[in-house]
Amino acid sequence: MSGIGKRKILLVDDDKDMCESLSDVLSMDSEYNVSYTTSPLKALDKILTENYSLIIIDYKMPEMNGIELLKRIKQHTTFPAVFILTAFISNELIDQAKKEGAAKVLSKFIWPDEILKQIRATIG
């Protein structure tokens, strides 16, 4: 299937292996066109030139954390769905992410079929 009509997903995680693994999982679903970057700043550039249905952001990154990136994304005219991934989920992080407009806060250790289920429930 060509990229026409596919929903675009952007992964942002400073761990390239995590990006590649998650990209492989999400690309198993022919409905999604998945790309990634290991830099939150490069992610902002991509968001200005592409329209994404979903952006999945790691919470802990060196350039800026996931909440800071989410705040910057919100300044974009078309605000896509955003998931925050974290190794350590806390109520404080969930509350902060939801306040800033995140659709979900998920564990980085989520099962592949579960993340696909969460994505389908959020963007189709």
MDAnalysis code that builds the backbone (N, CA, C; Angstrom):
import MDAnalysis as mda
import numpy as np

u = mda.Universe.empty(372, n_residues=124, atom_resindex=np.repeat(np.arange(124), 3), trajectory=True)
u.add_TopologyAttr("name", ["N", "CA", "C"] * 124)
u.add_TopologyAttr("resid", np.arange(1, 125))
u.add_TopologyAttr("resname", ["MET", "SER", "GLY", "ILE", "GLY", "LYS", "ARG", "LYS", "ILE", "LEU", "LEU", "VAL", "ASP", "ASP", "ASP", "LYS", "ASP", "MET", "CYS", "GLU", "SER", "LEU", "SER", "ASP", "VAL", "LEU", "SER", "MET", "ASP", "SER", "GLU", "TYR", "ASN", "VAL", "SER", "TYR", "THR", "THR", "SER", "PRO", "LEU", "LYS", "ALA", "LEU", "ASP", "LYS", "ILE", "LEU", "THR", "GLU", "ASN", "TYR", "SER", "LEU", "ILE", "ILE", "ILE", "ASP", "TYR", "LYS", "MET", "PRO", "GLU", "MET", "ASN", "GLY", "ILE", "GLU", "LEU", "LEU", "LYS", "ARG", "ILE", "LYS", "GLN", "HIS", "THR", "THR", "PHE", "PRO", "ALA", "VAL", "PHE", "ILE", "LEU", "THR", "ALA", "PHE", "ILE", "SER", "ASN", "GLU", "LEU", "ILE", "ASP", "GLN", "ALA", "LYS", "LYS", "GLU", "GLY", "ALA", "ALA", "LYS", "VAL", "LEU", "SER", "LYS", "PHE", "ILE", "TRP", "PRO", "ASP", "GLU", "ILE", "LEU", "LYS", "GLN", "ILE", "ARG", "ALA", "THR", "ILE", "GLY"])
u.atoms.positions = np.array([
    [0.851, -1.191, 0.000],
    [0.000, 0.000, 0.000],
    [0.886, 1.241, 0.000],
    [0.521, 2.232, -0.760],
    [1.302, 3.470, -0.797],
    [0.985, 4.311, 0.421],
    [1.708, 5.416, 0.581],
    [1.527, 6.283, 1.735],
    [0.265, 7.130, 1.682],
    [-0.473, 7.068, 0.558],
    [-1.678, 7.887, 0.419],
    [-2.749, 7.380, 1.372],
    [-3.305, 8.291, 2.160],
    [-4.386, 7.945, 3.066],
    [-3.933, 7.372, 4.390],
    [-2.643, 7.128, 4.536],
    [-2.150, 6.612, 5.812],
    [-2.102, 7.725, 6.844],
    [-2.319, 7.350, 8.100],
    [-2.193, 8.307, 9.191],
    [-0.710, 8.397, 9.563],
    [-0.217, 9.621, 9.686],
    [1.200, 9.829, 9.994],
    [1.411, 9.873, 11.503],
    [2.417, 9.117, 11.935],
    [2.809, 9.080, 13.339],
    [4.276, 9.478, 13.427],
    [4.584, 10.384, 14.356],
    [5.952, 10.782, 14.609],
    [6.356, 10.292, 15.996],
    [7.485, 9.584, 16.061],
    [8.050, 9.140, 17.325],
    [9.205, 10.067, 17.686],
    [9.261, 10.476, 18.947],
    [10.344, 11.346, 19.413],
    [10.919, 10.720, 20.678],
    [12.141, 10.202, 20.548],
    [12.800, 9.562, 21.683],
    [14.301, 9.657, 21.442],
    [15.052, 10.061, 22.454],
    [16.498, 10.189, 22.279],
    [17.195, 8.834, 22.140],
    [16.493, 7.751, 22.399],
    [17.021, 6.400, 22.252],
    [16.648, 5.869, 20.859],
    [17.632, 5.851, 19.958],
    [17.371, 5.436, 18.579],
    [16.843, 4.009, 18.505],
    [17.364, 3.108, 19.339],
    [16.886, 1.722, 19.337],
    [15.404, 1.650, 19.691],
    [14.980, 2.460, 20.659],
    [13.563, 2.500, 21.032],
    [12.727, 2.994, 19.852],
    [13.194, 4.028, 19.178],
    [12.486, 4.555, 18.005],
    [12.343, 3.482, 16.935],
    [13.433, 2.792, 16.655],
    [13.391, 1.772, 15.611],
    [12.477, 0.617, 15.984],
    [12.532, 0.170, 17.233],
    [11.673, -0.929, 17.680],
    [10.203, -0.551, 17.605],
    [9.875, 0.624, 18.135],
    [8.484, 1.064, 18.128],
    [8.009, 1.336, 16.709],
    [8.872, 1.887, 15.886],
    [8.529, 2.116, 14.480],
    [8.203, 0.799, 13.778],
    [9.014, -0.223, 14.047],
    [8.760, -1.539, 13.455],
    [7.401, -2.084, 13.882],
    [7.083, -1.944, 15.161],
    [5.795, -2.430, 15.679],
    [4.639, -1.688, 15.019],
    [4.723, -0.368, 14.995],
    [3.615, 0.429, 14.462],
    [3.477, 0.270, 12.952],
    [4.574, 0.035, 12.275],
    [4.535, -0.130, 10.823],
    [3.900, -1.456, 10.416],
    [3.714, -2.367, 11.367],
    [3.026, -3.629, 11.066],
    [1.577, -3.359, 10.658],
    [1.032, -2.254, 11.148],
    [-0.321, -1.858, 10.768],
    [-0.215, -1.009, 9.508],
    [-0.798, -1.472, 8.431],
    [-0.664, -0.794, 7.137],
    [-1.350, 0.567, 7.097],
    [-2.073, 0.916, 8.147],
    [-2.764, 2.216, 8.191],
    [-1.837, 3.356, 8.599],
    [-0.662, 3.019, 9.123],
    [0.196, 4.045, 9.699],
    [1.498, 4.221, 8.929],
    [1.857, 5.469, 8.725],
    [3.135, 5.854, 8.131],
    [3.949, 6.443, 9.282],
    [4.961, 5.711, 9.722],
    [5.693, 6.061, 10.935],
    [7.074, 6.620, 10.595],
    [7.408, 7.735, 11.228],
    [8.762, 8.276, 11.133],
    [9.216, 8.616, 12.550],
    [10.504, 8.856, 12.696],
    [10.993, 9.190, 14.035],
    [12.175, 10.137, 13.969],
    [12.429, 10.736, 15.124],
    [13.624, 11.551, 15.323],
    [14.080, 11.361, 16.760],
    [15.374, 11.478, 16.971],
    [15.919, 11.370, 18.319],
    [16.097, 12.743, 18.962],
    [15.671, 13.792, 18.272],
    [15.843, 15.160, 18.755],
    [14.508, 15.888, 18.858],
    [14.150, 16.374, 20.048],
    [12.934, 17.170, 20.173],
    [12.948, 18.422, 19.280],
    [14.121, 19.019, 19.107],
    [14.201, 20.214, 18.263],
    [13.940, 19.870, 16.797],
    [14.460, 18.740, 16.343],
    [14.169, 18.292, 14.973],
    [12.700, 17.922, 14.836],
    [12.117, 17.402, 15.911],
    [10.684, 17.081, 15.892],
    [9.866, 18.343, 15.634],
    [10.250, 19.432, 16.271],
    [9.526, 20.691, 16.059],
    [9.608, 21.125, 14.595],
    [10.779, 20.964, 13.980],
    [10.918, 21.282, 12.550],
    [9.998, 20.416, 11.702],
    [9.946, 19.118, 12.015],
    [9.089, 18.195, 11.254],
    [7.609, 18.588, 11.395],
    [7.228, 18.978, 12.602],
    [5.832, 19.331, 12.864],
    [5.411, 20.566, 12.075],
    [6.359, 21.439, 11.808],
    [6.044, 22.635, 11.028],
    [5.854, 22.331, 9.543],
    [6.399, 21.208, 9.074],
    [6.314, 20.900, 7.643],
    [5.405, 19.718, 7.325],
    [5.019, 18.950, 8.314],
    [4.173, 17.767, 8.104],
    [2.957, 17.842, 9.014],
    [1.885, 17.200, 8.585],
    [0.705, 17.071, 9.440],
    [0.651, 15.650, 9.980],
    [0.767, 15.525, 11.283],
    [0.749, 14.229, 11.937],
    [-0.598, 14.000, 12.616],
    [-1.041, 12.753, 12.600],
    [-2.239, 12.372, 13.343],
    [-1.904, 12.129, 14.807],
    [-0.669, 11.667, 15.052],
    [-0.239, 11.331, 16.403],
    [1.253, 11.569, 16.539],
    [1.634, 12.108, 17.695],
    [3.043, 12.252, 18.040],
    [3.240, 11.528, 19.365],
    [4.189, 10.595, 19.365],
    [4.505, 9.830, 20.573],
    [5.858, 10.317, 21.072],
    [5.860, 10.848, 22.302],
    [7.040, 11.530, 22.842],
    [7.528, 10.834, 24.103],
    [8.829, 10.580, 24.148],
    [9.449, 10.101, 25.380],
    [9.445, 11.257, 26.380],
    [9.205, 10.953, 27.644],
    [9.181, 12.018, 28.638],
    [10.582, 12.546, 28.937],
    [11.540, 11.646, 29.122],
    [12.875, 12.077, 29.575],
    [13.851, 12.084, 28.403],
    [14.221, 13.307, 27.984],
    [15.192, 13.503, 26.904],
    [16.108, 14.655, 27.293],
    [17.341, 14.674, 26.761],
    [18.293, 15.711, 27.176],
    [17.970, 17.138, 26.706],
    [17.467, 17.321, 25.478],
    [17.239, 18.689, 24.980],
    [16.074, 19.371, 25.681],
    [15.034, 18.613, 25.915],
    [13.855, 19.089, 26.651],
    [13.013, 17.876, 26.982],
    [12.252, 17.956, 28.056],
    [11.440, 16.788, 28.383],
    [10.160, 16.771, 27.537],
    [9.444, 15.674, 27.625],
    [8.252, 15.490, 26.808],
    [7.163, 16.517, 27.054],
    [7.022, 16.969, 28.282],
    [5.999, 17.987, 28.592],
    [6.394, 19.318, 27.959],
    [7.676, 19.663, 28.034],
    [8.132, 20.904, 27.395],
    [7.897, 20.846, 25.887],
    [8.185, 19.687, 25.276],
    [7.940, 19.538, 23.842],
    [6.450, 19.627, 23.538],
    [5.632, 19.005, 24.366],
    [4.178, 19.080, 24.193],
    [3.704, 20.532, 24.223],
    [4.217, 21.320, 25.149],
    [3.846, 22.741, 25.221],
    [4.217, 23.476, 23.936],
    [5.390, 23.152, 23.376],
    [5.819, 23.802, 22.130],
    [4.970, 23.333, 20.948],
    [4.586, 22.064, 20.951],
    [3.738, 21.532, 19.879],
    [2.386, 22.233, 19.883],
    [1.871, 22.516, 21.065],
    [0.560, 23.163, 21.189],
    [0.510, 24.521, 20.493],
    [1.673, 25.128, 20.297],
    [1.727, 26.419, 19.621],
    [1.511, 26.269, 18.121],
    [1.591, 25.039, 17.628],
    [1.389, 24.746, 16.208],
    [-0.105, 24.877, 15.893],
    [-0.433, 25.276, 14.696],
    [-1.834, 25.540, 14.370],
    [-2.708, 24.289, 14.384],
    [-2.185, 23.167, 13.934],
    [-2.976, 21.926, 13.985],
    [-2.382, 21.028, 15.055],
    [-3.082, 20.902, 16.144],
    [-2.584, 20.167, 17.297],
    [-2.991, 18.702, 17.182],
    [-2.021, 17.815, 16.919],
    [-2.341, 16.397, 16.783],
    [-2.521, 15.741, 18.149],
    [-2.973, 14.503, 18.148],
    [-3.001, 13.731, 19.384],
    [-1.554, 13.488, 19.813],
    [-1.319, 13.496, 21.124],
    [0.020, 13.287, 21.657],
    [-0.042, 12.244, 22.767],
    [0.862, 11.261, 22.684],
    [1.071, 10.294, 23.759],
    [2.427, 10.614, 24.378],
    [2.500, 10.534, 25.697],
    [3.772, 10.641, 26.407],
    [4.142, 9.231, 26.860],
    [5.362, 8.804, 26.540],
    [5.879, 7.513, 26.996],
    [6.884, 7.760, 28.107],
    [6.824, 6.944, 29.136],
    [7.755, 7.099, 30.240],
    [8.060, 5.749, 30.877],
    [9.257, 5.632, 31.399],
    [9.629, 4.419, 32.122],
    [9.029, 4.426, 33.530],
    [8.730, 5.605, 34.032],
    [8.220, 5.739, 35.400],
    [6.958, 6.593, 35.418],
    [5.815, 5.947, 35.392],
    [4.542, 6.673, 35.409],
    [4.225, 7.106, 36.838],
    [3.823, 8.366, 36.982],
    [3.378, 8.876, 38.276],
    [2.084, 9.643, 38.060],
    [1.306, 9.779, 39.111],
    [0.065, 10.558, 39.024],
    [0.359, 12.007, 38.674],
    [1.472, 12.525, 39.196],
    [1.860, 13.909, 38.915],
    [2.123, 14.102, 37.415],
    [2.863, 13.165, 36.813],
    [3.144, 13.250, 35.383],
    [1.866, 13.115, 34.569],
    [1.009, 12.188, 34.944],
    [-0.261, 12.010, 34.229],
    [-1.078, 13.293, 34.294],
    [-1.192, 13.868, 35.489],
    [-1.954, 15.112, 35.647],
    [-1.367, 16.246, 34.820],
    [-0.044, 16.388, 34.852],
    [0.625, 17.455, 34.108],
    [0.432, 17.255, 32.600],
    [0.594, 16.035, 32.126],
    [0.456, 15.749, 30.699],
    [-0.981, 15.995, 30.229],
    [-1.939, 15.543, 31.008],
    [-3.356, 15.753, 30.647],
    [-3.685, 17.249, 30.635],
    [-3.164, 17.984, 31.617],
    [-3.393, 19.435, 31.688],
    [-2.878, 20.124, 30.425],
    [-1.767, 19.620, 29.902],
    [-1.176, 20.212, 28.693],
    [-1.790, 19.672, 27.403],
    [-2.693, 18.702, 27.521],
    [-3.405, 18.234, 26.341],
    [-3.007, 16.885, 25.790],
    [-2.173, 16.139, 26.514],
    [-1.796, 14.805, 26.043],
    [-3.021, 13.890, 26.060],
    [-3.138, 13.069, 25.034],
    [-4.240, 12.112, 24.969],
    [-4.014, 10.953, 25.936],
    [-2.760, 10.520, 26.069],
    [-2.428, 9.367, 26.916],
    [-1.031, 9.522, 27.490],
    [-0.820, 8.903, 28.646],
    [0.505, 8.700, 29.212],
    [0.643, 7.192, 29.357],
    [1.658, 6.630, 28.681],
    [1.813, 5.182, 28.640],
    [3.208, 4.767, 29.089],
    [3.304, 3.567, 29.598],
    [4.591, 3.004, 29.977],
    [5.401, 2.667, 28.729],
    [6.708, 2.902, 28.796],
    [7.589, 2.517, 27.692],
    [7.619, 1.004, 27.536],
    [7.172, 0.293, 28.545],
    [7.220, -1.164, 28.533],
    [5.884, -1.779, 28.103],
    [5.079, -1.004, 27.406],
    [3.767, -1.451, 26.956],
    [3.920, -2.552, 25.901],
    [3.015, -3.499, 25.914],
    [3.009, -4.579, 24.924],
    [2.653, -4.004, 23.557],
    [3.252, -4.516, 22.489],
    [2.972, -4.005, 21.135],
    [1.485, -3.977, 20.780],
    [0.755, -5.056, 21.100],
    [-0.664, -5.072, 20.745],
    [-1.448, -4.041, 21.547],
    [-0.996, -3.732, 22.751],
    [-1.686, -2.734, 23.575],
    [-1.462, -1.317, 23.046],
    [-0.250, -1.000, 22.614],
    [-0.026, 0.354, 22.081],
    [-0.797, 0.529, 20.781],
    [-0.858, -0.513, 19.964],
    [-1.659, -0.420, 18.730],
    [-3.132, -0.208, 19.076],
    [-3.615, -0.889, 20.103],
    [-5.006, -0.720, 20.556],
    [-5.251, 0.724, 21.006],
    [-4.301, 1.299, 21.766],
    [-4.441, 2.673, 22.246],
    [-4.418, 3.666, 21.089],
    [-3.571, 3.405, 20.106],
    [-3.496, 4.291, 18.926],
    [-4.791, 4.223, 18.144],
    [-5.290, 3.007, 17.887],
    [-6.548, 2.861, 17.133],
    [-7.707, 3.549, 17.857],
    [-7.714, 3.454, 19.186],
    [-8.784, 4.096, 19.955],
    [-8.697, 5.614, 19.891],
    [-7.491, 6.137, 19.675],
    [-7.291, 7.579, 19.663],
    [-7.408, 8.194, 18.268],
    [-6.772, 7.577, 17.263],
    [-6.776, 8.178, 15.918],
    [-7.412, 7.298, 14.848],
    [-7.796, 6.086, 15.218],
    [-8.426, 5.198, 14.243],
    [-7.495, 4.209, 13.627],
])
